[in-house]
Amino acid sequence: MNIAQTRRRAVAVAMGIAVVGALAACSDDSNDASDDTAAPETVTETVTAGQDADQMTSQNDPAQTTGAAPAQGSGSGSVSTLVFNGNDSAAQFPNVQCRQDDDGELEIELRGDTRGDGVDIDLDLRGEPRVEGLSVDLDRVEWESTDAQEREATVEVDGDTYRVNGQVQIDDDDPNAGGVADLEAEVSCA
């Protein structure tokens, strides 16, 4: 073995060790308080029916971390009704976040205790309230509304309470694409 081959091998080994070290540093999941590079966590307050202000607790759930502080016009809420595909699913989505922007659009996000489960309701509140988007991620199946389903969906607004009835279908990328389910939700945003 000559010197050039030895140097090449030494450089290759050193590069391999450097790459492994860099990957290990990037995947550090520690929640060490001295870590200045960690993204800030968002704390979501969850209120369920029957709770009073003294019973509210903050949820500091890493699955709920968005990496940024909530936008102005955002806050927590509660879900009183969520019927998906004929099943009462309100208890599966205890974490509610409502965000309203300056353009009259409201995003309602319901998150479940199981990572990845969620319901997203996007409303346009300018003029006659209407649905801009519905999606449900449940048990690793993604459901989304089509443009036609959004036009057919109904929205009722009573103060800070929003009632939405519509349909979603299984995402086109799923082997069971085309399946349709009804979605009924009543959410209060504080």
N, C-alpha and C positions, 0 to 999 in steps of 0.2 A: 504494500500500500504506500503510495507516495504522499508527499506533504500536502499537495493540492486536494486530494481526496479526503485526507484527515481534516483539513480546514473546513471543507464543504460539510462534512458530517458534523463537525463541532458547531458550525453556524446553524445547521438544520436542527440539531438538538436544542440549541439555545433559543431559536425562534419558536420551536414547539413548546418549550417551557414558558416562554413569554406569552404565547397565545393562551395557554391553559390558565396562567395566572391572571391575565386580563379578563377572561371569561368568568373565572371564579369571583373576581372583584365586582364585575357587573351584576352577578346574580346574587349578591349578598342581600338576604331578606331580613337582616337583623333590624330591630326597632330601637337601636341604641340612641339614646337622647343626645349623645355627642355628635351624631351624624348630621353635619350641616348641609349635606346635599339632598336630604330626603325631601320629597314634596310634602307640602302641608296637607293634613287630613281634614276632611269635612265632617263635622259632627251633625248627624241627622236626628231630630227629635221626632218621636213617633207617639201619636196619641190614638188610642183605640176607643171605641164607643164605651161609655161607662167610666172613663177615667176623669178625674178632676185635675186641676193644675198642680196639686201637691203630689200626685202620683206620676207625673211625667218624668221620664228618665231619658238621658241622652244615650244614644247608641253610638259607640265609637267602633264601628265595624270596618275593617280594612277592605271588605268587599264593596263598601259604599264610598270608598275614597275616590274622589274625582281629581285630586291633584291641584285643585284651586278652590278658592273661597267661593261661596254661592254668589251668583250674580244679583245685582240689585233687583228687587221685585220677586225674590225667591223666598220660599219658606216651607215649613213642614205642613202636613195635612193629615187627614185620616180618610180611610175608605170605609163606607158603611155598607155598600153593596158591590159585589163583584161576582157575577155569574158568567162563567166561561164554558161554552159547550154543554150547557145544562147543569153544570156543577157549581155549587157555592164555593168560590175560591178566595173569598175575602181574607180568611185567616192565613193563607199562604203568602200574602203580600203585606206584611205589617209596616214596612218602611215606605213612606210617602213623601215625595218632594215635588213642589209646585214652583215653576219659574215663569214669570210673565215679563216679556220685553216691552220696549216702548212702542212697538208696532202693533200691539193688540193681540199678539200670539201668546198662548199659554201652553207650556209643556208640563204634563203631569206624568211623573215616573213612580211606579209602584215596584218595589224590589222585594224579592222573597228572601227567606233565610237560606235557601239553597243557592249557591253561587251560580249566577247566570239566569235564574228565573226572574222574569220581570214583565211588566205591562207598561207600554208607553202610549200616551194619548196626547196628540197634538191638536190644539183647537185654534181657530181664527175667530177672535171675539169682535172684530170690526163689523159693524152692521149686524146682520142676522148671524148668530153664532153657527159655525160649521166645523166639521171634522176635517183636519188636514192630514191626519195619519193615525192609524191604529196598528199596534204590533204587540204580540204576546210571545214570549220565550218561556216555554214550560216543558219540563222533562226532556230537554235537548231537542225540542221541536220548535221551529220558528214559524210563526203565523204573522201575516201582514195583510193590510187592506189594499185593495186595488183602487184605482181612481173612481170606478163606478160604485164600489162599496162605500167609499168616503162620501160621495154625493148622496147616497141613500141613507146614510147614518143620521141619527137625530141627536140634537144637543138641547138640553134645557138648562138654563142658568137661573139660580135662585140665590142672590147674594154671592157668597163664596162657595156655594155648592153647585157642582156640575154633574148632570145626569147624561150619560152617553149610551146610546144603543146602536149597535152596528154589527157588521160581520167581518171576519178575517178568514184568510185561507192559508193553507200550508205553503211555505216559501217554495218557489220554483226549483231551488237546488235540492230539495228533499225528495227521496224516492216516492213518498206518498203525496206529491204535489197535487193540488187541486181540491183537497178536502176543505170543507167550509165549516166554520163554527160561529155561533152567535156570541156576542160580547155585550154584557150589560154592566155598567159601572156607575156608582154614585160616590163622588169624592168631594170632601170639603177641604179647601185650601185656606190656611190661616194667614 
